[in-house]
Amino acid sequence: MNIIVYTHHYPSPREVGLVQDTKVIHYFAKKLVEKGHRVQVVHLSYWPVKEIAPGHLRYLWPRTRDYAIEGVSVRLIQYQLLTPRRTYPELHQAKAINAQLRRMKKELGWTADKVFVHFPTAFTGVTEIFADCECTLGDFHNMDCNLLKYRDKQGKMLRFIRRLNTWGCRNKRVREYLTSCGKAPVPVYTGIEAELLGSPEEIAARKQQPGGLKLIYVGQLIPLKNVDTLIEAVKRLGGKAELTIVGDGQERARLEEMATGCENITFTGWLPREEALQRMKQADIFAMVSSPETYGMVYLEAMAQGCIPIASRGEGFDGLIRDGENGFLLPPGDADALVALLSRMEAMPQEERCRLIDNAYALACAMTEDQTTEGFLQANSIHKQQQAVEM
């Protein structure tokens, strides 16, 4: 199958000079290639108005560059935003991007059977994404919904995205908002590599160990992650709980100062993925109560190692994590609620703890890349079947 993936966020080699970006969409594209599909990624990247610099002015007209990551071919299109608070190209820029995409497709020598557009509001005006086939799916994130709510006063983005054949999303908040816009989305999820799953023997061995309150957080140390909530809760529990914080970011100095004098809180800094997974295997609980949050692959990675997850109610993993069944949901940033939950988990019977571990591990096993990628590929046909039933 021939597939084009359009996205506003994608990793790039350091020599390209962009800020290193999330690899979630790359994992999806890479799995498509591994499954034998022909894939072309289009990475649309812009500098916001506040970052206008002499060197960026040459990108008033979009410029292209090609690179490849792990067998995935990427066409990078860069341009400079010119209107404050706008997040999509000016008319002349959109025309140039459309022309560049037509040239790219001519060079490819094939026509797409399916098109996936991640962060579709960023492509407003880039009509070439609709030119290949009827199987055009927009994968919406929190960012898209916020832009539609607060910055689309003239309705230009909404009119543009209505041309997508199928809308997809990965959390309840986004689904509810898109439904209010008049088009019910289908669920589309990103999964983890099957190789990351702990073995059944490892999970069984973990269940034989006495339960504890060894917490781990893995991620960026930035305000929206609410890592300070975890620190406050652990400090209030005294020596009953331990917290390992894996990651780095702008909040690290403040968080380290907040944890001063608490010997049961450890900062490791950034760790390679393999080392972070090993730390998860040594923890009882994975906790991340961030807001806003579109998804959260790291929850699946932790559940795959036998951790019981704690996530934010109403955010990215609400719906996949079912409170009290395969993890727990709390109001984001609520230290009181977290302290109460951890105290309850301390007294939790072994049988209940084992049930939570089993259910969490089962979800991770059901959401490997092979399974979720197939879900993306089938999303258009599923949506058409739903429309037929509704009619």
Buried (B, 14 or more C-beta within 10 A) or exposed (E): EBBBBBBBBBBBEEEBEBEEBEBBBBBBBBBBBBBEBBBBBBBBBBBEEEEBEEEBEEBBEBBBBEBEBEEBBBBBBBBBBBEEEBBBBBEEBBBBBBEBBEEBBEEBEEEBBBBBBBBBBBBBBBBBBBBBBEBBBBBBBBBBBBBBEEBBEEEBBBEBBEEBBBBBBBBBBBBEBBEEBEBEBBBBBBBBBEEBBBEEEBBBEBBEEEBBBBBBBBBBBBEEBBBBBBBBBBBBBEEEBBBBBBBBBEBBEEBBEBBEEBEBBBBBEBBEEEEBBEBBBEBBBBBBBBBBBBBBBBBBBBBBBBBBBBBBBBBBBBBBBEEEEBBBBBBBBBBEBBBEBBBEBEEBEEEEBBBBBBBBBEBBBEBBBBEBBEBBBEBBEBBBEEEEEEE
